[in-house]
């Protein structure tokens, strides 16, 4: 029996295949742009490599496109054909892929949790858990799935630095910013090419509203253009744009959107989520984004019946509601029909929150601010169930505030903004918006204090 770089038993034909797969996983952990080439090399060394076929299936599903589900199922069949000679750990990966091909994220998660429990050095299982806990809105398990294997890891293991960056991000999403910053920085020191380390630290600065530090960090890490990374580099640029947005440098945000965030050739869901949420944030700040919605709407019109991740569909609604209202209506009808008939993870989250969230987005972009508040306010505490990060979901928090302001529900807007500045006392735009709302309510002293808050005096 062969063993991988972390000492785990692997069913493969030869040493070269195992070594190549180790390299493939390191590329995956780093978000490197050579994952596909390395995996191809692995399967050339051993076309019957069950775990490599599982991983290839994962990659297809990670793309978040319905058209790729059959290709993942094909990889599943190739892995299943080798099942009799695989190890119990590998069989858990096959089981995870089987569940995921059925769009059962919880079933896949259970299988990876079992693999990580029995084999704490199974970095692939831990990384996949990072994905599912993230997209099931479970930040506690995003952190603790790493914690449950952490004592087995040490700095002599090849993927140790990448484990550090995963631990850092889980800590960030659960509000332990000091620890997250420390571990994320260490991870970056160990592997400067670890995009997840860059990302974890960027999130800390974002949540703390440390704008100059966040901008300097991202500019430093992206100095070479980030071309060693795959499309995730666009998400790092999105973070850079978010900082500029908080600084109210809207011309720079638009310039960065055009030059480094928006990729006309890309249909990847994360790219589309970056693009749509940035445009909506700009519009909410009163910035005219011109015709930029239209090319996004054209891409999304073709995908209104996919329903893989509620997080994605909430973003897909933005351009449709802006410039393709008929498609927006069809999209909502499709979500309704899906959640009434399917029994997968997407359907469950749609029933509890995502359907209302998509309806709220449609109303907001249609200028129906009352209807937006009516749909979103009752479910606002459940929005985390759609997954994504705090920073990503923040666009919906801002949307509710703006809908409250624009529908004249000023006490609600005040309450939401009080909450926001309490949680993020250095958030200049929130203080400014609060000052505006308090002036509208006739609270002159409160408005003056809020304006002082924007200047860092509160
Ligand atoms: Fe992010």
Boltz pocket constraint, residues with backbone or C-beta under 6 A from the ligand:
constraints:
  - pocket:
      binder: B
      contacts: [[A, 199], [A, 203], [A, 235], [A, 239], [A, 389], [A, 391]]
      max_distance: 6.0
